């Protein structure tokens, strides 16, 4: 379980850094923006998979149902993706970073 937790924490930090890079960088070239989109997918998908595995294993092995809170962090990119518009992209990116930071805090406290 400690290995799963460590991998999830590392992937969480990578996902937060990738989102912060996009939040503070202004993309003028569409090619760079497209590459950044691939980097976001490459950072978030492994994190969501690792967090899902962590939640499932924590519920099954430890019978810890407080991990259900972390499911919100797994589905938050899908909810935010449905709501976001180009004008509100920075706000929703900040909300996503906060969700990832909350999941990082929960993982570190366990």
C-alpha positions in Angstrom: 0.0 0.0 0.0 2.9 2.4 0.7 4.2 1.9 -2.9 0.8 2.8 -4.3 0.6 5.9 -2.0 4.1 7.0 -3.0 3.5 6.6 -6.7 0.2 8.5 -6.4 1.8 11.3 -4.5 4.5 11.7 -7.1 2.0 11.6 -10.0 -0.1 14.2 -8.1 2.8 16.6 -7.8 3.6 16.2 -11.5 0.0 16.9 -12.4 -0.1 20.0 -10.2 3.2 21.3 -11.8 1.9 20.7 -15.3 -1.4 22.6 -14.6 0.6 25.4 -12.9 2.8 25.7 -15.9 -0.2 26.2 -18.2 -1.8 28.6 -15.7 1.1 31.0 -15.7 2.3 30.6 -19.3 0.6 32.4 -22.2 0.6 30.3 -25.3 0.9 32.3 -28.4 1.7 29.5 -30.9 -1.1 27.0 -31.4 1.5 24.2 -31.8 2.8 24.9 -28.4 -0.7 24.9 -27.0 -1.4 21.5 -28.6 1.8 20.0 -27.2 0.8 21.3 -23.8 -2.5 19.6 -24.2 -0.7 16.3 -24.7 1.4 17.0 -21.7 -1.7 17.6 -19.6 -3.2 14.3 -20.7 0.1 12.6 -20.0 0.2 14.0 -16.5 -3.4 13.7 -15.5 -4.4 10.3 -16.9 -1.7 8.3 -14.9 -2.5 10.3 -11.8 -6.2 9.6 -12.1 -5.5 5.9 -12.7 -3.1 5.7 -9.7 -5.6 7.5 -7.5 -8.4 5.2 -8.5 -6.3 2.2 -7.7 -5.4 3.8 -4.4 -9.0 4.4 -3.5 -10.1 0.9 -4.5 -7.3 -0.8 -2.6 -7.8 1.5 0.5 -11.5 0.6 0.6 -11.0 -3.1 0.0 -7.9 -3.7 2.2 -8.2 -1.2 5.0 -12.0 -0.8 5.0 -11.4 3.0 5.0 -14.5 4.6 3.5 -13.0 8.1 4.0 -11.2 7.5 0.8 -14.4 8.0 -1.1 -13.7 11.7 -0.9 -10.8 11.1 -3.3 -13.2 9.9 -5.9 -14.3 13.5 -6.3 -10.7 14.3 -7.2 -10.8 11.6 -9.8 -14.0 12.8 -11.5 -13.3 16.5 -11.1 -11.5 16.9 -14.5 -14.6 15.4 -16.2 -17.0 17.8 -14.4 -14.7 20.8 -15.0 -14.3 19.8 -18.7 -18.0 19.8 -19.1 -18.4 23.3 -17.6 -15.3 25.1 -18.9 -15.4 27.7 -21.7 -12.5 29.5 -23.2 -13.2 32.7 -21.2 -13.3 30.8 -17.8 -10.3 28.4 -18.5 -8.0 30.0 -16.0 -10.6 29.9 -13.2 -11.3 26.2 -13.8 -7.6 25.4 -14.0 -7.2 27.0 -10.6 -10.1 25.0 -9.2 -8.5 21.8 -10.7 -5.2 22.7 -9.0 -7.0 23.1 -5.7 -8.7 19.7 -6.1 -5.3 18.1 -6.8 -3.8 19.9 -3.8 -6.6 18.7 -1.6 -6.1 15.1 -2.7 -2.3 15.5 -2.1 -3.0 16.7 1.4 -5.3 13.7 2.1 -2.6 11.3 0.7 0.1 12.9 2.7 -1.9 12.8 6.0 -2.5 9.1 5.6 
